[in-house]
Amino acid sequence: MTSWEILDTKFVILIVCTGNICRSPLAAAFLQDQFERLSPGRFDVSSAGTHGVVNGAAPARILEAASELGLTLDEFRGRLLSTEMLTQADLILTMERGHRSIAVQMEPRALKRAFTVREFARIVPSIAPELGIPAEQRWQSLVALAQRYRQPTSGRLDEDDVIDPYGRPARTYREMTEQLMPALHSLIDWERRAKRRKS
């Protein structure tokens, strides 16, 4: 038995938005569910908000979006982002460039681990998964390599952002999912590639 198999470690992902009642809880619930299916017990995905609505519930349209994905956020309650959360996270994924800036201002050492979710999703397909190691070490390696692949968007700066739907019409919630879900699937597909190559 190798040393890493003895350790009960998980790869910790923190997802950040503004109020922590719409985008980030939906993203965190989806990633946790999918990672648990692929690599059980290897990931811990949570969320928080830069201006988190503490103990706030997810709005009805987010509950519906979660239900369509086979998830439930009925018991979810919002949290305010803290330095401790940032320190403990192996990977910080934000919904907007502004959230990433706030996170790095709060914890400058988080710079190398903080990306917008769409930025990170553009990067991961370019990096081949490292084989023969546990998932949490594979993702540590991914994050370390991803720093080298940072690059500006091909066009508008807001290509890195996921639109905030809170208090806006239903079409904005649809736009949010259209921007967010492909990025999340990119992360899941990367881990699936690693599992497939390993087998």
Buried (B, 14 or more C-beta within 10 A) or exposed (E): EEEEEEEEBBBBBBBBBBBBBBBBBBBBBBBBBBBEEBBEEBBBBBBBBBBBBEEBBBBEBBBEBBEEBEBEBEEBBBBBBEEEBBEEBBBBBBBBBEBBEBBBEBBEEBEEBBBBBBBBBBBBEEBEBBEEBBBBBBBBBBBEBBEEBEEEBEEEEEBBBBBBBBEBEEEBBEBBBEBBBEBBBBBBBBBBBBBEEEE
